[in-house]
Amino acid sequence: MKKTERKIVAIGGGENGRIKSDGTRYPYETGEIDREIIRLTGKERPNFLLIAHSQPLPEREEIYFTAMRDIYGGMYGCACETLKAKNLNRPEKVNKAVEWADIIYEGGGDTVIMLDLWRKTGFDKVLYKAWLDGKVLCGVSAGANCWFKTCNSDSYGFHYEGKASGLGKIDGLGFIRAHFTPHCNEEGRLSSTKEQLKDGGLVGIAASNCAAIEIIDGKYRLLASSPNGYGLKTYWHGNEYIEEEIDKSEKFKKLKDLLEITGGKENADA
């Protein structure tokens, strides 16, 4: 019997072609990554489930679903559904949606609100089981942060410092024992990551817009949907802070090597 693979695709950022307030659309920047997410299911037209729980308002969930349905349904022919935040206290609805899904995708938004909701409703445990069952867990920004032990989030300042912006470290679900930084091409992301990793316990994985880290069991590779997309491995080794570029190779490499602090202990548990 073939072993069930655990699959995560964490996207650093990128526009999804959503409609602007003036009726025009933002560019669609993550095509190559989205096609790889579909390929990972082993199906030509898999079932796509959006969980836009990082959006604090129901109407924003619906807008996000419309944008993602245009991609996964309109462009790639997937069946598309959404599981709304208000239904997470209804186990029969949650179980039916997750069992149906081949892809479970969380969008960008407020990482703190999203994780707090999942822990209060037990949806974090549902997602863990879905991961073990071989569903493709994926997402962008907040929807990438969530899968890791800790993450770099601009939600931190709003919730913990009472200001509109401010990057901080937040505890994620811990499926991958690393620290994740999305949008690492943006000002302040890497400098704040440096501070967040000072305790030396974890390796950081940083992904720019139009880049994603694809993790299948004990293997990984960097995906880029633009020549400008890139990823970095960041960590402290003694008193030295190190940033290393992650190769854009089509070949998968050992995850334990990515999550190892040079000269230190291995951090991978995958």
N, C-alpha and C positions, 0 to 999 in steps of 0.2 A: 504494500500500500504506500502511495506517494505521500511524503511528509507535507503537511500544510505549511506554506510559507507565510511569514509575517511581513507585511508590506506597509511602508510609510513613505510618502513623498511630501517633503516640507519645502514650500516655495517662499523665497525671501521677499517677493513683491512683484508687482507688475499689473498693468491695467487689463481689465476683462471686457472692454468694449461697452461698458455701461453707458446709459444715456445721460447727457449733461442737462442742466436746467434749461438750456436754450434749444433743446431738442436734437442737437448733434451728439455724436458718440465719441467717447474716448477711444484711443487705439486698442486693438487686441494684441497683447504682447506675450502671452504664455502658451501659444499654440503647440509648440514642440513638447512642452511639459504636459499639457492636457492630453495629447495623443499618447504619450508614454503611460500616463495614468490609465487610460483605456486599455492599452496593450497589456498592462499588468494583470488585468482580470482574466485574460485568456478568451474573452468573448468579443465578437465583432461589435455588438450593440448591447453593452451591459446596462444594468440598472444603476442610475445615478441618484444619490440622496444628498441633498443639501441640508446642512444644519447651521443656519446663520445665527447662532446663539451669541455671537460677539456683537451683534447689532442690538442696541438697547430698546428699540421701539419695534412693535409688530409691523408697522408699515415699511420700516427699513428692511426687515426680513423678507418681505414680499418683493421689494425692489431688487434685492440681491438675488432672489430666486429667479426673477424674470431675466436678469442678465446672464446667470449661469445656465438657465434653460435654453437661452438663445445659442449658447456655445455647445453644450453637451447634447441637447436635443436637436436644435436647429442645424448645427454644423456637422455633428457626428452621429446623429440618429439614435442616441440613447433614450431610454425611458427615464423620465425625470420626475422626482417627487421631492417634497420638503417636509421635514419634521420640525414643527414650530416649537419655540421655547414654552409656550403655554400648555403644550401637551406632554411635557416631560414627567408630569405627575400621573400620567395615565399609562401604566405598564403595558396594557394590551396594545395600545397604539404604538408605543415605543418599540416593543418586540416585533410587531408586524412590519414596521418600517425598516428596522435594522436587518431582520431576516431577509427581507426582499432585496436589500441593497447589495450591489457588488462594489460600489464606490461610495465612501462616506467622506464628504468634503465640507470643511468648515472655512468660512470666509474671513476676511479681515474685519477688524473692529476693536472692541474693548476686551482685552485678554482677562482682566480681573473679573468683570461681570460674568463672562463666559465660564471660567473655571469655578467660580463660586456657585453658579447655577448648577453645574454638573455635579459638584460634590454634595450640594444640598438635596438633589433629586436622585442621586445614585447613578446618574447617567455616565459618570466616569467609569464605573464598573462594567456597564453595558459596552462601552467603547473598548475596554480592555479585552472582553470576551470576543468582540468583533475582530479585533486584531489577531487574537489567537486562532480564530476561525478562518483567517485568510482574506478578510475583507481588505480592500485598499483604503487605508486611512490617509487623508491628504488635506491640504489647505494652504492658504496664503497668509503671511503675516501672523495675526493672532491664531489663525488656523494652522500655522506651522509651529508657533511657539508651544502649543499645548502638549505636543507629544514628548517633550524633553523634560529632563529632571528640573532644570531651571531655564529661565529665558530673559531676554532683554525686552522690556515693554515700555512704551510711552503712556500706557494706562497708569503706571505707577505714580507719577506726579499728581495726576488728577485725584486718585483715590487715597493716597497716603501722605501727600504733601500739600493738598488743597490748592494746587495750581494747575493751569491748563496744560502745561507740558512739563516733562521731567522724566528722564529715562531711569529705570530701576530694575532690580532683579526680582522676579516672581517665580514661585514654585509651580512647575507644570505637573503633568500626569506621571512623568518618569518612565515612560515606555523605553526611551533611549537615554542612557546615563551620560548626558552631556548638557552643555549650556548653549542655547540657540539664540542667535541674533539675526533678525530679519532686516531688510533695508540697509545693509551695512555700507552701502554707497552714500547714505545720507549723513550729514554733519552730526557729530556727537555720538553716533552709534558705536563706533569702534573704541573711542576713548572711554565711554561708559562701560563697555564690555571689559576693558582692561581693569577697571576698578572692581567690577563685579566678580572677576575671577581671582582676585588677590589671595583668597584663602587657599588656592592651589589644589583644590579638590577635584576639579573637573576641567576637561578640555572644552573649549568653545568652538562651535561650528557657526560661522557667519555666512549668510547668503545675501547677495545683492538682489535688486530688482532683476527680473528675467533670469533668475538662477534658482535651482532647487537641489536639495540633497535627497537622493533616492536610496532607501535602505531596505534591503530584503534579507531577513534573518541576519547572518553575520557578515554581510557584504554591503558595499556602498559604491555609489558613483555620483559625480556632479552632473546635473543637467543644466543646459543653458539654451534659452529660446532667443537669445540675441548675442552677437559677438561681444557685447559689453557686459554680459552676465558673468559673475565670478563668485567663488567661494573661498573662505579662509579657515584654516585651523589656527586657533589662538589659545595660548596657555602660558602659565608661569612655570619656569624651571629654575628653582632657587630664587635669586633676586632678579632674574632676567625674564622679561616679557617677550614672547615670540609670536610672530604672525607668519604663517606659511600658506602659500597659495595651494588650493586643492586642484589637482590636475583635471582638465576637461578631457577625460578619456572615456571611450565607449565601454571599456572593460571594467568590470566590477573588481574592487579590491577588498581586503580584509578590514572589517569595521574595527576590530580590536587594534589595528595599527593606527587608525585615525584617532581613536579615543585613548591612545597611550601618551602619557607625558614622558618625553625623552629622558631616560635615566631614572624614571620614577615608576610607580606601580601602574599596572594596567587598569583602565577604568571601564572596559567594556564588560557587559553582562549579557550580551545578546548571543 
